[in-house]
Amino acid sequence: MRQIPRLFVDTPLFEGAAVFLEGGQAHYLGTVLRLGGGAPVHLFDDRTGDWSAAIETVTKRALVLRVEVLLRPRETVPDLWLLTAPIRRERFAWIVEKATELGVARIQPVLTERANRERMKPERLRAHMVEAAEQCERTALPELCEATGLKALLAAWPADRALIFADEEGGVPMAAMAPATPAAILIGPEGGFSDLERGIILAVPSARRLTLGPRILRADTAVVAAIAQFQAVAGA
């Protein structure tokens, strides 16, 4: 039995709505999958939830779907931010993909002294987020913020949000923190934070030093480990 394809559409969905698709999405459904009129498709919009739909009309370059029934509402996402320094382009895309799969509310690239300065394209990162959500049946996408400097970010840090700092120089395990939302996880670049940056981080009243164990982890591995530990302990 063929699996029903699932796509993200950046338009509000509701019962009876007509959804016009062209470009890559239309090519995928009409040419790659060879779907015709009446074929079922699942859609989600990052606003209302997951919907069933059916192909109504097909042309060479476009097709129209008719939205039918709400399958499930948009999921509740834990109020957890990921603050992470940019690393090599392909590895940072992997971070964005996995953070979407695991479920965070916001992804905030943070510019540090040792961060990779290679220009990131937000549209490419968002494409990775969408693909991850489509494949993992997520109904919500994280907010993807513009990169900002560490000092500027922490200067305006909200007092009620815990800042969980993955510190390779030591800290306490996630289980010992009993973490709760709102919170943010801060992961440094591959070269780590400078002494000055560590001082700025630890000066934040809500900062808490986290250890991820006895091994030195790559930045992208640390992101997945920290988010997974937080969710397991906080029940998020």
Order of alpha helices (4+ residues) and beta strands (2+ residues): beta-beta-alpha-beta-beta-beta-beta-alpha-beta-alpha-beta-beta-alpha-beta-alpha-beta-alpha-beta-alpha
